[in-house]
Amino acid sequence: MASLGDIYDIVNTAIDIAFTQEKYQLNFYDYLDGENFKKDQVVSFINSSLGIAIKHQIEELELYLDGGDRAAFVRESYSWMGKPRARKVKEYLEKIMQDAKNYEQSKRKTRKKRSTTTNK
């Protein structure tokens, strides 16, 4: 059975490949579903330091793409990639996080309706 460490490894590798080789190959939902991860593991990933770092990176990329005075500190960090590539990376990171949230939602237990019986 796959572990939480496997999630970290595959996400880190996918992000590295996205930044260095411009390949956006990870379909995170399909990976989670194929490996049959538990809901608790996915929630742990979303709330982990890696999940939070991805959210911060998305925010920084949004600042870079919007430009302006507030983007001065991130312009130095991301100017090497150019805005079209930064847009692709941001969308990829958003998809990874959205896939995790969608998988977590799909694993929620559904409430069963009570059967109502009438006694005569």
N, C-alpha and C positions, 0 to 999 in steps of 0.2 A: 504494500500500500504506500502511496506517495505521502510525503511529509511536507510540513510547512517550509522546511528548508529547500525542498524542490521548487516550491513556488518562488521563493526569493532568487534561487539560482537562475531559473528560466526567465524571470522578469529582468533581472540585472543583465543577463546575456542579451536579451532582446533589445534592451535600451542601448547597450554598448554597440550592437550591430546597427541600430537605427542611427546613432550619432556618427559612427565611423564609416559605415559602408552604405548608408542611405537605403537600407533594406528594412521593410516593415512587414515581417513575416508572421508574427505571433498573433494567432486568433485565440485570445486568452479564454474566452468562454468555452470554445471547443476543447481546449487543453484541460480546463477544470472539469468539464463534463466527461471527457474521455478517461481521465485519471480518477474520476468519481471522488472528488474532494468533498469533505464534509463542510456544512455551512459554517461551523465554528472556526475552521481553518481559514476560510475566505474572509470572515469578519476579522480575524486576527491579522491577516495580511493588510486589509483596508486600514486598520487602526495602527499598524506597525510603523516603525521609523521609515521603512522603505515606502509604504503607502503615503505617509505624510510628506516625505521628500518629493515624491512624484507630484503631489498636489502643489507643493511650493514651486516646483520646476514649471508646472503649467502656468501658475500665476506670473512667474518671471518672464516666461515666453510671451504671455499676453501683454505684459508691460512693454517688452521689447517690440512687439508687433504694433502696439498702439502708438509708441513713440512719445514725444513730449519731454518735459523737464523731469518728470518722475521716472523716466526710463533711463536716465543717465548712468546709474550704477549697473544696470543689466546690459546696457548697450556694449560695454566693454567685454562682458562675458560671452555674448552671443553674436556679435557683429561678424565673426569669422564665418558663420554659416549662411548669412543672407536671409532675408525675410521669407522667400518662398519655401526654403528648406525648413526654417524655423516653424512655419505654419504647418508643414507636414508632420514634423516631430511633435508639435503640440497636439495635433489631432490624433496622432498615434498614442500618445500618453493618455489623452482623454478616453480613447477607446479601451485601453487596458483597464483603467479605473471603472469605466462604465460596464465593461464585461464582468468585472468582479462584483459590482453591485447587482447586476442583472442575475448572475448566478446565485448570489446570496438570496435574492428575492424568489428565485425559482425553487430553492431548497426549503422555503418556509413551510411549516406544517399548516395544512389547510384545516379549517374548522369543519367538523362534520355536523350537519344539521341533526337536531334531535328528531326522533320519530315521535309524532304525537299520536297517541292512541286514546280513543274515547271508550270509556267503560259504560256499558248499558245495563 
